[in-house]
């Protein structure tokens, strides 16, 4: 009887050790990201944000659509149909992905991604819209 208890206890200890080893062998995923979007609620706010984005583009010497990337493994795409649109994608770090599609006239949107492994996809339809997305990943 004492021998059976000893075997049972040893079995439990060995099982716990085996499970613990399996848990230690699995790598932890510590990555993540956060983003925030600026989305105007009305035409006045949209005009103000659009003016700010366009002023930034003049300061930086940007064209009506531009992608600037610094890092490795980044991918970005920008598509515009219409007149007077401005789109900007800025990626600094590794493994980012972004797309911006604008249809209509006089739209402005900027995407800023820093750190690593963030993803932003924006479709902007209509006229006179504006917005911005800021993302950081680790």
Secondary structure by P-SEA (a helix, b strand, c coil): caaaaaaaaaaaaaaaaaaaaaaaabbbbcccccccccccccaaaaaaaaaaaaaaaaaacccccccccccccccbbbbbcccbbbbbbbbccccccbbbbbcccbbbbbbbbcccbbbbbbbbccccccbbbbbbcc
